[in-house]
Amino acid sequence: MAEEKPKNPDRREFLKKSAAVAGATLLPGMIGAKTHYASDEWYAMLYDATRCIGCKSCTVACKRVNNLPPETEYDGIHDMAMDLSAKTKTIIKLYKSKNGEFSFVKRQCMHCVHPACVSACPVSAMRKDMKTGIVFWDPSRCIGCRYCMVACPFEIPKFEWDKAIPHIVKCDMCKDTYLKEKGTTACADVCPTGAIVFGKRYELLFEAKKRIREHPERYHPKVYGERDAGGTSVFYLAPKGISFEDLGFPDLEESPARISESIQHGIYEIVIPPFLTVGALYLVLKRSKKEED
Amino acid sequence: MLEDTRYEVVKGRIFTKTFMIFTFFVALMVILLGIRFFKGLGAVTNLSDGYPWGIWIAYDVVVGSALGCGGYALAILIYILNKKEFSPLMRSALLTGALGYTMAGFSVIIDLGRYWNTYGFFVPSRWNPSSVLFEVAVCIMAYTLVIWVELTPAVAERTGWDRRKVEKVVMIAAVLGLILPTLHQSSLGSIHLISLGKLHPLWHSGFLPLYFLSSVILMGYAVTSAESLLSSMYFGRPYETPLLKKLTTYMVYIGFAWILMRFLELLLWGKLPLVFKSGLYSVMFWIEIALFLVPSYMLWKLRGELTPRKIFVYSIIYLFAGALYRFNVYLIGWNPGDNWVYFPSFMETLITLGIISFEFLIYLAFVKTFPVLPAKEV
């Protein structure tokens, strides 16, 4: 141990003050959940259900580009995925109402603004690229706990149940494949009717709203994904008379990660410090009492 | 501290018939684990993309670690409320806890798809403080270590290690033993805050951490009572009736408070109609409430005239209450969409049975090797 130096009162005062300032600036920022904003530059996709003809070219292109095997369990000669799976990152589904109205709907990762999977992942294997907005999975970190699957409100991340070395599989906007080579996603590029458009988030949101404004008789008045689940980077336009719940989307005002983070952080920052303070005081009192005795 | 209490080694052979039956189940588990590790999780479980977590998480980890909270619950009485008379129960409660937590950790490793990356918890650049599971994992790992350290006096008495050195470490462990379970047991509830929209509103609530924490303390007392009575019976030792009677008082308090909190929340958040309108969920809700209510009412009514048998029965009912509540949150009330179903497979269940058997195995061997159970009054 170093020799005790006489303490400089000015220096002590300074340390005290700077600690107070640091505390005052850091604390409010730490309490509660961070607000998550979307960047204008983020990549996005717009799916217009009124333009989709259900040809499933997108599913085929996605499998080809991303090296995904077919699902031929049904009869051995059809690639017939019933839902998203570890072999199918995007799928076209069909909703049919009782009175015969119908609509196709494409499903894939929504690339949320405040993704529940990213918030849930204990080892930061699921991350959001803050430049592109792409939510991606990092095999070098993933421990396979599957909390991302539990957390995702859209049921997107899938797991390879039949593998000894399993992967989590979900759309990453062709980040290492098509996007790298062609600057767009495979599904958007092959779509023959322009039902899927790839672009910047703000442009596509603008475009979606424009379509509703110009043809209110054709569209459901809402763009799904603008604010739903805290906002997404994949937007949906539904035909008039069909709701997004019909198409299988959850009605969530904010990201499920928000309530989780605010309560979890709240427990750490609001409940624990008083207990620690009381505990410390108790120890001090006990000690001084001992000395008295 | 604990050192005022005297403990003794249980006499008898380790390799008994019971021991062998447990060994059989453990052997069976080892074979099934071979399939799991070579063919993937799907080969032995009924897990699916809709239900990524099954009984290995809901039972082995969540209920299993709750059953390991006897030492924590007693520590609250002994160190915080200063009820030193409960000290004789502490050591065996710690042993059950150490085993419960170790087995919970073991189950996690089996359940993790990419277990070889688990070292990431020790790589700061990978930490994600937003993740409730991150906190749970770190706290559970730390507590498993702490609880074994808390048991070292038992080993020290047998092996003749320096008691003073041991006591110092144990003091630190005792403090951590109060903080860590408070954090992770409440967080086992917080884990499903993010299941907004998937977990039925009868269970999804901002109070999840509070419900989990309070019920785990109740389960801690219940498991301590049950374990004490069971080991007294099995090893032919005197029952700790007067002490356990006192313990029931705390169970009753928490039991009633828990039910009250639950209904108060449902009332204030306008969810009360759901308790009748939710079909199967309503039924499960009422069974859960009944399992908390019946032992609380009976223990309160019988206060003076409690026999060891009655304490045992109502403690076990409390354990079922806490376990069902956890199952309701983790599996039954958790619905990812109507196209998904989950019921554990035979092999999945056998692996869980193997893990429980392993726990009993070590318990039997440990109490016959080290002084854990309270010494008989001479």
Contacts between the chains, C-beta under 8 A, distances in Angstrom:
chain1	res1	chain2	res2	distance
A	83	B	49	7.7
A	83	B	339	7.4
A	84	B	49	7.6
A	85	B	49	6.4
A	86	B	49	7.7
A	116	B	194	5.5
A	119	B	128	7.8
A	119	B	130	4.8
A	119	B	131	6.6
A	119	B	194	6.9
A	120	B	131	5.5
A	120	B	132	7.5
A	120	B	133	6.5
A	120	B	194	5.8
A	121	B	128	5.9
A	121	B	131	5.9
A	122	B	121	7.4
A	122	B	128	5.8
A	122	B	131	4.5
A	122	B	133	4.4
A	122	B	134	3.7
A	122	B	137	5.7
A	123	B	117	7.1
A	123	B	120	4.0
A	123	B	121	6.8
A	123	B	123	8.0
A	123	B	126	4.6
A	123	B	127	7.7
A	123	B	128	6.7
A	123	B	134	7.4
A	124	B	125	7.7
A	124	B	126	4.9
A	124	B	127	7.1
A	124	B	128	4.7
A	125	B	117	7.8
A	125	B	120	7.8
A	125	B	126	7.7
A	139	B	114	7.8
A	140	B	117	7.5
A	141	B	117	6.2
A	141	B	120	5.5
A	141	B	126	5.7
A	142	B	113	7.9
A	142	B	114	5.2
A	142	B	117	6.1
A	143	B	112	5.2
A	143	B	113	7.6
A	143	B	114	5.3
A	143	B	115	6.7
A	143	B	117	4.7
A	143	B	118	5.3
A	143	B	120	6.4
A	144	B	112	4.9
A	144	B	113	2.4
A	144	B	114	3.5
A	144	B	115	7.0
A	144	B	117	7.6
A	145	B	111	7.7
A	145	B	112	5.7
A	145	B	113	7.6
A	145	B	133	6.5
A	146	B	52	3.7
A	146	B	53	6.6
A	146	B	113	6.8
A	147	B	131	7.3
A	147	B	133	4.9
A	147	B	191	7.6
A	149	B	49	6.8
A	149	B	52	4.1
A	150	B	52	5.9
A	150	B	53	6.2
A	150	B	191	7.9
A	150	B	192	7.9
A	150	B	194	7.3
A	150	B	195	6.4
A	150	B	198	7.8
A	151	B	194	4.5
A	151	B	195	7.2
A	153	B	196	7.1
A	153	B	197	5.4
A	153	B	198	7.3
A	155	B	49	7.3
A	155	B	50	7.1
A	155	B	336	5.9
A	155	B	337	6.6
A	158	B	49	4.9
A	159	B	41	7.9
A	159	B	49	6.3
A	159	B	52	6.3
A	159	B	113	6.5
A	160	B	40	7.1
A	160	B	113	7.9
A	161	B	40	5.9
A	161	B	41	5.6
A	161	B	42	3.0
A	161	B	45	8.0
A	161	B	47	6.6
A	161	B	48	7.2
A	161	B	49	7.9
A	162	B	39	7.4
A	162	B	40	5.0
A	162	B	42	4.8
A	162	B	43	7.1
A	163	B	40	4.9
A	164	B	37	6.6
A	164	B	38	5.6
A	164	B	39	6.5
A	164	B	40	5.3
A	165	B	114	7.4
A	166	B	40	6.2
A	166	B	41	7.2
A	166	B	113	4.4
A	166	B	114	6.8
A	250	B	197	4.9
A	252	B	196	6.9
A	252	B	197	5.8
A	256	B	193	7.7
A	256	B	194	4.8
A	256	B	195	7.1
A	256	B	196	3.9
A	256	B	197	6.6
A	257	B	130	7.3
A	257	B	194	6.1
A	259	B	193	5.4
A	259	B	194	7.6
A	259	B	196	6.0
A	259	B	206	7.0
A	260	B	130	8.0
A	260	B	132	6.3
A	260	B	190	6.8
A	260	B	193	4.1
A	260	B	194	4.1
A	260	B	196	7.9
A	261	B	130	5.3
A	263	B	190	6.2
A	263	B	193	5.7
A	263	B	206	5.7
A	263	B	209	7.0
A	264	B	130	7.4
A	264	B	132	5.4
A	264	B	135	7.4
A	264	B	187	7.3
A	264	B	190	5.5
A	264	B	193	7.4
A	265	B	130	8.0
A	267	B	186	7.0
A	267	B	190	7.5
A	267	B	209	6.4
